[in-house]
C-alpha cells in the first residue's frame, strides 16, 4: 500500500479544473468530536470559476464571492435547499475559483454520500468550516494515497446548472457506484 501524504497548499493553488480532476481518488478525512475518524474516497467533483462562469457563486456580490477570491486551500461552505455544500477554494488569491465535492465513497463507515448535501450530512460538515484553511485543519483534510494514478476520469456538464460553460466541468471516476448521477 502506498504511503499517504497530506495535500499541501501548492496543490490547491492551481486551476480549479486541474484540482477537480486530481482530487478524484484522494481520501477526505473527517475527525469527529467523539474521536472517530471517517474516511471517504473523492469520486465526483465540479469546477467553478469567477464572474465569467454563469453557475459560479462568484457571479453575485457578497461573502461567497469574496471567499472564492481567497488563497487556494480555503474551505467554502454554503447552504442550498437546506443542505450544506463543501468546496475548496483553488488558484491564486483574487482568482475566484473553487471545487465542489459532489460525491464520496465511504471507506470506513456506512452513510449515503452520493450528492453534495448527503456527503456533508454524513461527515457532519457545516458552516463552522467556512473559510478555514484545509491544509492546517485537524478536523478535516485530504490525503493522497497515490490511487488516483490508476483511475479513468469521465467529463460531463455540471448538475443542476441552468446556464453552464461550453466545456464540461464535472468529473467523476468511471464505474464508481458512488457517483451522484451517471
C-alpha positions as CSV (number, residue, x, y, z in Angstrom):
1,X,0.0,0.0,0.0
2,X,1.3,3.4,-0.9
3,X,2.2,5.9,1.7
4,X,-0.5,8.5,2.4
5,X,0.6,12.1,2.4
6,X,-1.4,15.2,3.3
7,X,-2.2,17.6,0.5
8,X,-0.4,20.9,0.8
9,X,-1.1,24.5,-0.3
10,X,0.6,24.2,-3.7
11,X,-1.9,21.5,-4.7
12,X,-4.8,24.0,-4.2
13,X,-3.0,27.0,-5.7
14,X,-3.7,25.7,-9.2
15,X,-6.6,26.0,-11.7
16,X,-10.0,24.7,-10.5
17,X,-10.3,22.3,-13.4
18,X,-6.9,20.7,-12.7
19,X,-7.6,20.4,-8.9
20,X,-11.1,19.0,-9.5
21,X,-9.6,16.2,-11.7
22,X,-6.7,15.4,-9.4
23,X,-8.8,15.3,-6.2
24,X,-10.5,12.2,-7.7
25,X,-9.3,9.1,-5.9
26,X,-7.9,11.1,-2.9
27,X,-9.1,10.5,0.6
28,X,-11.2,13.1,2.6
29,X,-10.6,12.6,6.3
30,X,-13.1,14.0,8.9
31,X,-12.2,13.7,12.6
32,X,-15.3,13.9,14.7
33,X,-15.6,15.3,18.2
34,X,-16.3,11.8,19.6
35,X,-12.8,10.7,18.4
36,X,-14.0,8.8,15.3
37,X,-12.2,9.3,12.1
38,X,-14.3,9.0,8.9
39,X,-12.5,8.4,5.6
40,X,-14.0,8.6,2.2
41,X,-12.6,8.5,-1.3
42,X,-13.5,11.5,-3.5
43,X,-15.3,10.1,-6.6
44,X,-17.0,13.2,-8.1
45,X,-16.2,16.9,-8.3
46,X,-17.2,20.1,-10.2
47,X,-15.0,23.1,-11.0
48,X,-16.3,26.7,-10.7
49,X,-14.7,29.9,-11.8
50,X,-15.1,33.6,-11.4
51,X,-17.7,36.1,-12.7
52,X,-17.4,34.7,-16.3
53,X,-18.9,31.4,-15.1
54,X,-22.7,31.8,-15.0
55,X,-23.1,29.0,-12.4
56,X,-20.4,30.3,-10.1
57,X,-21.2,31.8,-6.7
58,X,-18.7,34.5,-7.7
59,X,-21.3,36.0,-10.1
60,X,-23.1,37.6,-7.1
61,X,-21.6,40.1,-4.7
62,X,-21.1,39.0,-1.1
63,X,-19.3,36.7,1.2
64,X,-19.2,33.7,-1.2
65,X,-17.5,35.6,-4.0
66,X,-15.0,37.2,-1.5
67,X,-14.3,33.7,-0.1
68,X,-13.7,32.3,-3.6
69,X,-11.1,35.1,-4.1
70,X,-9.1,34.0,-1.0
71,X,-5.9,31.9,-1.5
72,X,-6.2,28.3,-2.6
73,X,-6.7,25.9,0.2
74,X,-9.6,27.7,2.0
75,X,-12.8,25.8,2.7
76,X,-16.0,27.3,1.2
77,X,-19.3,26.1,2.8
78,X,-22.7,27.4,1.8
79,X,-26.3,26.2,2.0
80,X,-28.5,25.2,-0.9
81,X,-32.0,23.7,-0.3
82,X,-31.4,23.1,3.4
83,X,-28.1,21.3,2.7
84,X,-24.5,22.4,3.3
85,X,-22.1,22.1,0.3
86,X,-18.4,21.9,0.7
87,X,-15.9,23.4,-1.8
88,X,-12.2,24.0,-1.8
89,X,-11.0,27.4,-3.0
90,X,-8.4,27.0,-5.7
91,X,-5.9,29.2,-7.6
92,X,-4.1,32.3,-6.5
93,X,-5.6,35.0,-4.3
94,X,-8.0,37.0,-6.3
95,X,-8.8,34.3,-8.9
96,X,-12.4,33.3,-7.6
97,X,-12.2,29.6,-8.3
98,X,-13.4,26.6,-6.3
99,X,-14.1,22.9,-6.5
100,X,-17.3,21.4,-5.2
101,X,-17.2,17.9,-3.7
102,X,-20.2,16.1,-5.3
103,X,-19.8,12.5,-4.1
104,X,-17.7,10.3,-1.9
105,X,-17.1,6.6,-1.5
106,X,-17.2,5.7,2.3
107,X,-14.2,3.7,3.3
108,X,-14.7,3.0,7.0
109,X,-18.4,4.0,7.6
110,X,-21.8,3.4,6.0
111,X,-23.7,6.5,5.1
112,X,-25.2,7.9,2.0
113,X,-22.7,10.2,0.2
114,X,-24.0,10.3,-3.4
115,X,-24.5,14.0,-3.6
116,X,-23.1,17.2,-2.0
117,X,-25.8,17.6,0.6
118,X,-25.7,13.9,1.6
119,X,-21.9,13.8,2.0
120,X,-21.8,16.9,4.2
121,X,-24.5,15.4,6.4
122,X,-22.7,12.0,6.6
123,X,-19.4,13.7,7.6
124,X,-21.0,16.3,9.9
125,X,-19.7,19.2,7.8
126,X,-21.4,22.6,8.4
127,X,-20.8,26.3,8.3
128,X,-18.2,26.1,11.1
129,X,-15.7,25.0,8.5
130,X,-16.4,28.1,6.3
131,X,-13.1,29.9,5.5
132,X,-10.9,27.5,7.4
133,X,-7.7,26.5,5.7
134,X,-7.9,22.8,4.9
135,X,-4.1,22.3,4.9
136,X,-3.9,23.5,8.5
137,X,-7.2,22.0,9.7
138,X,-7.1,19.0,12.1
139,X,-10.9,18.2,11.8
140,X,-10.9,17.8,8.0
141,X,-8.1,17.3,5.4
142,X,-7.2,15.5,2.2
143,X,-4.8,12.6,1.9
144,X,-3.1,11.4,-1.3
145,X,-2.6,7.6,-1.3
146,X,-1.4,7.6,-5.0
147,X,-4.5,5.7,-6.2
148,X,-5.7,8.4,-8.5
149,X,-3.0,7.5,-11.0
150,X,-5.0,4.3,-11.8
151,X,-8.4,5.8,-12.4
152,X,-10.3,6.8,-15.6
153,X,-11.9,10.2,-15.4
154,X,-15.3,10.9,-17.1
155,X,-16.2,14.5,-18.0
156,X,-19.8,15.8,-18.1
157,X,-21.6,19.1,-17.7
158,X,-22.3,20.2,-14.1
159,X,-25.6,19.1,-12.5
160,X,-28.4,21.4,-11.6
161,X,-27.0,24.3,-13.6
162,X,-29.3,26.3,-15.8
163,X,-26.5,28.1,-17.7
164,X,-23.2,26.3,-17.9
165,X,-19.9,26.8,-19.5
166,X,-19.3,25.4,-23.0
167,X,-16.8,22.9,-21.6
168,X,-17.7,20.1,-19.2
169,X,-16.5,20.9,-15.6
170,X,-17.9,17.9,-13.8
171,X,-15.5,15.0,-13.3
172,X,-16.0,11.5,-11.8
173,X,-14.4,8.2,-11.6
174,X,-15.6,5.8,-14.3
175,X,-17.6,2.9,-13.0
176,X,-17.8,4.2,-9.4
177,X,-21.1,3.2,-7.9
178,X,-20.9,6.2,-5.6
179,X,-21.3,8.9,-8.3
180,X,-24.4,11.0,-7.8
181,X,-25.6,10.8,-11.4
182,X,-24.2,8.9,-14.4
